[in-house]
């Protein structure tokens, strides 16, 4: 990050750090009480992180005008607010919002990597294996957990009748 943006964003980074520490403390207490609230909070935090990272990267690269930045901040604030409301009301819609934001963030990062010319560089095997493991292993665990929950509910519904 450029030094002028570091000075400009110091206050914003401090606020984000305080919010991050506060959310970490909340997650610890929620994990002790109810795991579903941890999932909800992680989804909201992911949405917030993705939107802030995209906005800061666009500003850092001077790829956005001041009007465009304001539009992104206002629409992102509404999106974050709607996500927080969905965390309390409708978890299914929250997961869809997190999926939409995650796929948009993945597309943004893919474009960023292509733009920076990473496709022309030789990748190291260890880095590739770590990235693959970090992406594939949680996905496999999530799929196994989804099948477990589905079949557990399916069996309890069929035998309860």
C-alpha positions as CSV (number, residue, x, y, z in Angstrom):
1,X,0.0,0.0,0.0
2,X,1.2,3.5,-0.8
3,X,2.4,5.6,2.1
4,X,-0.1,8.4,1.5
5,X,-3.0,5.9,1.6
6,X,-1.6,4.4,4.8
7,X,-1.7,7.9,6.4
8,X,-5.1,8.6,4.9
9,X,-6.6,5.3,6.0
10,X,-5.0,5.1,9.5
11,X,-8.1,6.2,11.2
12,X,-10.3,3.8,9.2
13,X,-7.8,0.9,9.8
14,X,-7.9,1.7,13.6
15,X,-11.7,1.6,13.6
16,X,-11.8,-1.6,11.6
17,X,-9.2,-3.1,14.0
18,X,-11.4,-2.2,17.0
19,X,-14.5,-3.6,15.4
20,X,-12.5,-6.8,14.5
21,X,-11.4,-7.3,18.1
22,X,-14.9,-6.7,19.4
23,X,-16.4,-9.2,16.9
24,X,-13.7,-11.8,17.9
25,X,-14.7,-11.4,21.6
26,X,-18.4,-11.8,20.6
27,X,-17.6,-14.9,18.6
28,X,-16.0,-16.5,21.5
29,X,-19.0,-16.0,23.8
30,X,-21.4,-17.0,21.0
31,X,-19.4,-20.2,20.3
32,X,-19.9,-21.2,24.0
33,X,-23.7,-20.5,23.8
34,X,-24.8,-21.4,20.3
35,X,-22.8,-22.4,17.3
36,X,-25.4,-21.2,14.7
37,X,-24.8,-17.6,15.8
38,X,-21.1,-18.1,15.1
39,X,-21.9,-19.2,11.5
40,X,-24.2,-16.1,11.1
41,X,-21.5,-13.8,12.4
42,X,-18.8,-15.3,10.2
43,X,-21.0,-14.8,7.1
44,X,-21.7,-11.2,8.0
45,X,-17.9,-10.6,8.7
46,X,-17.0,-12.2,5.4
47,X,-19.5,-9.9,3.5
48,X,-18.0,-6.8,5.3
49,X,-14.4,-7.9,4.6
50,X,-15.1,-8.6,0.9
51,X,-16.7,-5.2,0.3
52,X,-14.1,-3.2,2.3
53,X,-11.2,-5.0,0.5
54,X,-12.7,-4.4,-2.9
55,X,-13.3,-0.7,-2.2
56,X,-9.8,-0.2,-0.8
57,X,-8.1,-2.0,-3.6
58,X,-10.0,0.1,-6.2
59,X,-9.1,3.3,-4.4
60,X,-5.4,2.2,-4.1
61,X,-5.1,1.5,-7.8
62,X,-6.9,4.8,-8.7
63,X,-9.4,2.7,-10.7
64,X,-12.4,4.5,-9.3
65,X,-13.6,8.1,-9.2
66,X,-14.8,9.9,-6.1
67,X,-18.4,9.6,-7.2
68,X,-18.0,5.9,-7.9
69,X,-16.4,5.4,-4.5
70,X,-19.3,7.1,-2.8
71,X,-21.8,5.0,-4.7
72,X,-19.9,1.8,-3.7
73,X,-19.7,2.9,-0.1
74,X,-23.5,3.7,0.1
75,X,-24.6,0.6,-1.7
76,X,-22.2,-1.5,0.3
77,X,-23.5,0.0,3.5
78,X,-27.1,-0.9,2.6
79,X,-25.9,-4.4,1.6
80,X,-24.1,-4.8,5.0
81,X,-27.1,-3.5,6.9
82,X,-29.4,-5.9,5.0
83,X,-27.0,-8.8,5.8
84,X,-27.0,-7.9,9.5
85,X,-30.8,-7.8,9.5
86,X,-30.9,-11.2,7.7
87,X,-28.6,-12.6,10.4
88,X,-31.4,-12.2,12.9
89,X,-34.4,-12.9,10.6
90,X,-33.6,-15.2,7.7
91,X,-30.4,-17.3,7.7
92,X,-31.1,-18.8,4.3
93,X,-31.1,-15.3,2.7
94,X,-27.9,-14.4,4.6
95,X,-26.1,-17.4,3.2
96,X,-27.3,-16.5,-0.3
97,X,-26.0,-12.9,0.2
98,X,-22.7,-14.3,1.4
99,X,-22.5,-16.6,-1.6
100,X,-23.2,-13.7,-4.0
101,X,-20.6,-11.5,-2.4
102,X,-18.1,-14.3,-2.2
103,X,-18.4,-15.1,-5.9
104,X,-18.1,-11.4,-6.8
105,X,-15.0,-11.2,-4.6
106,X,-13.5,-14.3,-6.3
107,X,-14.1,-12.7,-9.7
108,X,-12.5,-9.5,-8.5
109,X,-9.4,-11.3,-7.2
110,X,-9.2,-13.3,-10.4
111,X,-9.2,-10.2,-12.5
112,X,-6.7,-8.6,-10.2
113,X,-4.3,-11.6,-10.5
114,X,-4.6,-11.6,-14.3
115,X,-4.1,-7.8,-14.4
116,X,-0.9,-8.0,-12.3
117,X,0.4,-10.7,-14.7
118,X,0.5,-13.6,-12.3
119,X,-0.4,-16.0,-15.1
120,X,3.0,-15.2,-16.7
121,X,4.9,-16.1,-13.5
122,X,6.0,-19.6,-12.5
123,X,4.0,-20.8,-9.5
124,X,5.8,-22.8,-6.8
125,X,4.4,-26.3,-6.0
126,X,4.3,-25.7,-2.3
127,X,2.2,-22.5,-2.7
128,X,-0.1,-24.2,-5.1
129,X,-0.6,-27.2,-2.8
130,X,-1.3,-25.0,0.2
131,X,-3.8,-22.8,-1.7
132,X,-5.6,-25.9,-3.0
133,X,-5.7,-27.5,0.5
134,X,-7.0,-24.3,2.0
135,X,-9.8,-24.1,-0.6
136,X,-10.7,-27.8,-1.1
137,X,-10.5,-29.1,2.5
138,X,-13.1,-26.8,4.0
139,X,-15.4,-27.3,1.0
140,X,-15.2,-31.1,1.5
141,X,-16.0,-30.7,5.2
142,X,-18.9,-28.5,4.4
143,X,-20.3,-31.0,1.9
144,X,-20.0,-33.8,4.4
145,X,-21.6,-31.8,7.1
146,X,-24.5,-30.9,4.8
147,X,-25.1,-34.5,3.9
148,X,-25.0,-35.5,7.6
149,X,-27.5,-32.8,8.5
150,X,-29.8,-33.7,5.5
151,X,-29.8,-37.4,6.2
152,X,-30.2,-36.9,9.9
153,X,-33.3,-34.7,9.4
154,X,-34.6,-37.0,6.6
155,X,-34.4,-40.1,8.8
156,X,-35.9,-38.4,11.8
157,X,-38.8,-37.1,9.7
158,X,-39.6,-40.5,8.0
159,X,-39.5,-42.5,11.2
160,X,-41.4,-39.9,13.3
161,X,-44.6,-40.5,11.1
